[in-house]
Amino acid sequence: MQSVMEWGLQVIISIQQFRSPVLDQVFHWITFLGEEQFYLLFLTALMWAVSFRVGAGLAVAFLLSVYINSVAKDVLDLPRPFNFEPNVALVENVQGLGGGLPSGHAQNGLVVWGGLAVWAQRRWVWIAAVAIIILVGFSRVYLGVHFPTDVLGGYLIGAVMLFFYLRWHEAFPRRLRAQPLWVQLLVALGVPIVLMFVWFSGDTVSAMATLAGLGAGLVLQHRYVPFDAGGPAWQRVARFLVGAIGLIVFYVGLSIVFPREGAPAYDAFRFLRYGLLGMWAGLGAPWVFRVLRLTPAGLVAGQLP
């Protein structure tokens, strides 16, 4: 492993020879495409304005990917380039936390963008997806926060997760909806909570809390709040803008009101904050959209869009 890291270090140093303020800024923005905040906006936009079913499925896959990535990093506990060699340039305002292998940006990107490309079945989407997956992974090496092997490891785990997502993303929800409501809610809430306590960390708490809120919201939405992400362009834009207000309230507002990290009961409030965020995406926002008449007419509860 030492020799592999030394090889990776030489790759990073070779790439960073071409650094410039312009490239630093470019790759800083590219790496944002793998950040939590980006996926929060992107996946909810898919859910509310493109395809609720596809957006929700990719959101679930993303949250599970975050969980698995966090566990893998903790188990492997391998250093990042700047931990291995302090002289590696680390671009300002870019910080890598936790272990290095596998890269979460690479892993999550392959799951989300790969899943989106398979669903869209359009050449330009495939080209964009492949370009983003490669560029985001490369940005992590350029910025000095990951070894090339970290990125490759992220791609490998992401590919495995994408395989299982494509295999089960339609069959599992269909089977779950055939169960009584209490069973659906038990699975939606129980599985993420159990996973969270199996491997308890900051990232797993936020990911599994969001999954629990989203899962319960999706169960109730399907039964009681019929929603379709279709409609004219103005409706789609209006839905996202209205929904974004809720995102700001739960993601930003509650982070200001709730206790900060290190305070008593911080993890409990963190779980509540992210759980409400997921519930808003899956249930609260669709209900508000219907109240404001921002959805197509003629929807019936219990029917898939």
C-alpha positions in Angstrom: 0.0 0.0 0.0 2.9 2.3 0.7 4.2 2.0 -2.8 0.7 2.5 -4.3 0.4 5.8 -2.3 3.8 6.9 -3.4 2.8 6.3 -7.0 -0.5 8.2 -6.4 1.5 11.0 -4.8 3.6 11.4 -8.0 0.5 11.5 -10.1 -1.0 14.3 -8.0 2.3 16.2 -8.0 2.5 15.9 -11.8 -1.1 17.1 -12.3 -0.6 20.0 -9.9 2.3 21.3 -11.9 -0.3 22.8 -14.2 -2.2 24.6 -11.4 -3.3 28.1 -11.9 -5.9 30.4 -10.1 -8.3 29.8 -13.0 -8.0 26.0 -13.0 -8.3 26.0 -9.2 -11.6 27.8 -9.4 -12.8 25.6 -12.3 -12.1 22.4 -10.4 -13.5 23.9 -7.2 -16.8 24.3 -9.0 -16.6 20.9 -10.7 -16.0 19.2 -7.3 -19.2 21.0 -6.0 -21.1 18.7 -8.3 -20.3 15.9 -5.8 -21.2 17.9 -2.6 -24.2 17.3 -0.4 -25.7 20.7 -1.2 -25.6 20.0 -4.9 -27.3 16.7 -4.6 -29.9 18.2 -2.3 -30.9 20.7 -5.0 -30.4 18.4 -8.0 -32.3 15.4 -6.7 -35.2 17.4 -5.4 -35.4 19.2 -8.7 -35.6 15.8 -10.4 -38.4 14.7 -8.0 -40.5 17.9 -8.2 -40.0 19.0 -11.8 -38.9 16.0 -14.0 -39.9 12.6 -12.7 -40.9 12.1 -9.1 -40.4 8.3 -9.3 -36.9 8.5 -10.8 -35.8 11.4 -8.6 -37.0 9.6 -5.4 -35.3 6.3 -6.5 -32.0 8.1 -7.2 -32.3 9.9 -3.9 -32.6 6.6 -2.0 -29.7 5.1 -4.0 -27.6 8.2 -3.2 -28.3 8.1 0.5 -27.4 4.4 0.7 -24.2 5.2 -1.2 -23.3 7.9 1.3 -23.8 5.4 4.1 -21.7 2.6 2.5 -19.0 5.1 1.6 -18.8 6.4 5.2 -18.6 2.9 6.6 -15.9 1.9 4.0 -13.8 5.0 4.9 -14.0 4.3 8.6 -13.1 0.6 8.2 -10.2 1.1 5.8 -9.0 4.3 7.5 -6.5 5.2 4.9 -4.9 8.6 4.7 -5.6 11.3 2.2 -2.7 12.8 0.2 -2.2 15.8 2.4 -2.1 13.5 5.5 0.4 11.2 3.8 2.6 14.0 2.5 2.0 17.5 4.1 3.7 19.2 1.1 0.8 18.2 -1.3 -1.0 21.4 -2.3 -4.5 21.6 -0.9 -6.6 24.2 -2.7 -8.1 26.8 -0.3 -11.6 26.2 0.9 -11.5 22.5 -0.1 -11.3 20.2 2.8 -11.4 16.4 2.8 -12.6 14.8 6.1 -12.2 11.3 7.2 -10.5 8.5 5.4 -9.5 8.7 1.8 -10.6 5.4 0.2 -13.1 5.3 -1.4 -13.8 8.7 -2.8 -17.4 9.6 -2.0 -17.6 12.1 -4.8 -16.6 9.4 -7.3 -18.8 6.8 -5.8 -21.9 8.9 -5.4 -21.5 10.5 -8.8 -21.3 7.2 -10.6 -24.5 6.0 -8.8 -26.6 9.1 -9.5 -25.4 10.1 -12.9 -25.1 6.5 -14.1 -28.7 5.9 -13.0 -29.9 9.1 -14.6 -28.3 8.2 -17.9 -29.8 4.7 -17.9 -33.2 6.2 -17.3 -33.0 9.0 -19.8 -31.6 6.8 -22.6 -30.5 9.8 -24.6 -27.1 10.3 -26.1 -26.5 13.8 -24.8 -27.4 12.7 -21.2 -24.9 9.8 -21.5 -22.2 12.1 -22.7 -22.9 14.6 -19.9 -23.1 11.9 -17.3 -19.8 10.3 -18.3 -18.1 13.7 -18.5 -19.3 14.7 -15.1 -18.3 11.4 -13.5 -14.8 11.6 -14.9 -14.3 15.3 -14.2 -15.6 15.2 -10.6 -13.2 12.2 -9.9 -10.3 14.0 -11.6 -11.1 17.2 -9.6 -10.5 15.3 -6.3 -7.0 14.4 -7.5 -6.3 17.8 -8.8 -7.4 19.5 -5.5 -5.1 17.1 -3.5 -7.9 15.6 -1.4 -7.7 12.0 -2.9 -5.2 9.6 -4.4 -6.1 8.2 -7.9 -6.7 4.9 -6.2 -9.3 6.5 -3.9 -11.2 7.7 -7.0 -10.9 4.3 -8.7 -12.2 2.6 -5.5 -15.1 4.9 -5.5 -15.9 4.1 -9.1 -15.8 0.4 -8.3 -18.1 0.5 -5.3 -20.4 3.0 -7.2 -20.6 0.6 -10.2 -21.7 -2.3 -7.8 -24.3 -0.1 -6.2 -25.6 1.1 -9.6 -25.9 -2.6 -10.6 -28.1 -3.4 -7.6 -30.1 -0.1 -8.0 -30.9 -0.9 -11.6 -31.8 -4.5 -10.6 -34.1 -3.6 -7.7 -35.3 0.0 -8.2 -38.7 -1.1 -9.6 -39.2 -4.5 -8.1 -38.6 -3.5 -4.5 -41.0 -0.5 -4.3 -43.7 -2.5 -6.1 -43.4 -5.4 -3.6 -43.3 -2.9 -0.6 -46.5 -1.2 -1.8 -48.3 -4.5 -1.8 -47.8 -4.7 2.0 -50.0 -3.1 4.6 -49.3 0.5 5.5 -47.8 -0.3 8.9 -45.3 -2.7 7.2 -44.4 -0.1 4.7 -43.7 2.5 7.4 -41.9 0.0 9.5 -39.5 -0.8 6.7 -39.1 2.9 5.6 -38.3 4.0 9.2 -36.8 0.9 10.7 -34.2 0.0 8.2 -32.4 3.4 8.1 -32.5 3.6 11.9 -31.0 0.2 12.3 -28.3 0.9 9.8 -27.6 4.2 11.6 -27.0 2.4 14.9 -25.0 -0.4 13.2 -22.5 2.3 12.2 -22.9 5.5 14.0 -21.2 8.6 12.7 -22.0 12.1 11.6 -22.4 11.1 8.0 -24.4 8.0 8.7 -26.8 9.9 11.0 -27.5 12.6 8.4 -27.9 10.1 5.5 -30.1 7.6 7.3 -32.2 10.3 8.9 -32.9 11.8 5.5 -33.6 8.3 4.2 -36.0 7.6 7.1 -37.9 10.9 6.5 -37.9 10.5 2.7 -39.0 6.8 2.9 -41.9 7.5 5.3 -42.9 10.5 3.2 -42.9 8.5 0.0 -45.1 5.8 1.6 -47.7 8.4 2.8 -47.4 10.5 -0.4 -48.2 7.5 -2.6 -51.3 6.7 -0.5 -52.7 10.1 0.3 -51.1 12.9 -1.8 -51.0 11.9 -5.5 -48.3 13.9 -7.3 -46.9 14.1 -10.8 -43.8 16.1 -11.7 -45.3 16.8 -15.1 -47.1 19.9 -16.3 -46.1 23.1 -18.2 -42.7 24.6 -17.6 -44.0 27.4 -15.4 -45.5 24.8 -13.0 -42.2 22.9 -12.8 -40.2 26.0 -12.1 -42.7 27.3 -9.6 -42.7 23.9 -7.8 -38.9 24.0 -7.4 -38.9 27.5 -6.2 -41.6 26.8 -3.6 -39.9 23.6 -2.6 -36.6 25.3 -2.3 -38.0 27.5 0.5 -38.7 24.4 2.5 -35.1 23.2 1.8 -33.7 26.4 3.1 -35.9 26.3 6.3 -34.9 22.7 7.2 -31.3 22.6 5.9 -30.2 26.1 6.7 -32.7 27.5 9.2 -32.7 24.5 11.6 -28.9 24.3 11.5 -28.9 27.8 13.0 -31.6 27.2 15.6 -30.6 23.7 16.7 -27.6 22.9 18.9 -24.2 23.1 17.2 -21.8 20.1 17.0 -20.4 19.1 20.3 -23.5 20.3 22.2 -25.7 17.9 24.3 -28.2 16.0 22.2 -26.5 17.3 19.0 -27.0 13.9 17.2 -30.7 13.8 18.1 -31.3 17.2 16.7 -29.2 16.4 13.6 -31.4 13.3 13.0 -34.5 15.4 13.4 -33.3 18.1 11.1 -32.3 15.7 8.3 -35.4 13.6 8.9 -37.7 16.6 8.4 -35.7 17.5 5.3 -36.4 14.1 3.8 -40.1 14.2 4.8 -40.4 17.6 3.1 -38.9 16.3 -0.1 -41.2 13.2 -0.2 -44.4 14.4 1.3 -44.5 18.0 2.5 -43.6 19.7 -0.7 -45.9 17.5 -2.9 -48.8 18.4 -0.5 -48.0 22.1 -0.7 -47.8 21.9 -4.5 -51.3 20.4 -4.7 -52.7 23.0 -2.3 -51.2 25.8 -4.5 -52.5 24.0 -7.6 -49.1 23.6 -9.1 -49.7 20.0 -10.2 -51.5 18.4 -13.2 -55.2 17.8 -12.6 -56.8 14.4 -12.5 -54.3 12.6 -10.2 -55.6 9.8 -8.0 -54.1 8.6 -4.8 -52.3 5.2 -5.0 -51.5 5.5 -8.7 -48.0 5.8 -10.0 -47.3 8.9 -12.1 
